[in-house]
C-alpha cells in the first residue's frame, strides 16, 4: 500500500505554531497529530515565512499561533508580518503568552491577532478558537442575507 497523502494523514488541516519555549517540537505537535492536525512547529519564526513561501499558494493553515516571547524576536513584530501576509484575515492568527495581560491583548490585537490566549496552545483552545471563527462567519453570512432581502 502507498504512502498516505497529507490530507489522509491530517484530515483536519494544518496549524503553524511559533513557539519560543524549550519544549521539544515533536512533543508540541504530537497531541494535534493524534487528532488529525498537521502541526508545523517553528522555533525560528523565519521558518514560518519559508514554509508559507514554499507551499502552494492555494494551501493555507487553519490557524497560526505565535508565542509572544520568541528568543531574539518580537512576537508582536512576527504577528504584524503575518497580518500583512493575510490582510483579509483568511487565516486566523493567535498570540499566546505564559502570563497574558489586558495590555498584551490590546497590543496583540493591534498587531493583527484575533485573540490572545495563555500558552501553550492546547487542543481545547484550538477547538474553541475555530468554533468562535465559524460562529463569526455564520453571523456575517446571516447579516449579508438580511441586507440582500428586497423589502419592497
Steps between C-alpha positions, in 0.01 A plus 500: 500500500632850412577782736211705629459852367511796739119528472464136602748531789368837616132524399438798732757725332824667599585733784825691536643565845783746563622391840775662703509241779756228556234234442590248229324561166373143480354526851309813395377346174404152625160577662387688189616221266306245706184700426566533128679836486835559335687712755793686349702619798754772435759602756644748249224740394656547157421134433128589503552734207720245317231232540230741383715592199578142390147360540256540209317834501170313544625348829417688817528387860177503699678696777837657575596532866789727603655501845541854629857429609724339241873525580660770287168607345191702582182292491310820423722573198453143372125550541511827304688325216246217495209747502653667194533162330132423569333844482150359452527300822450177305739327741419545870799635693534422869757635743590303812674607819592323822361796696258699278378840618232736373775723362647201311157426352472856374848492347440153349174605333662823377773285345237293316422210736141379525554416866755451778495179704712358779784283366536225407245449223281198580249298300220646710615854418527412132146360498368808684673741262386316188144489635504877572626566147230279348228676703633841389495386135143374534390827663660695215324281242164548674564875516579504127179311425294747705641792305433324168131446571280718281258660747294677233 
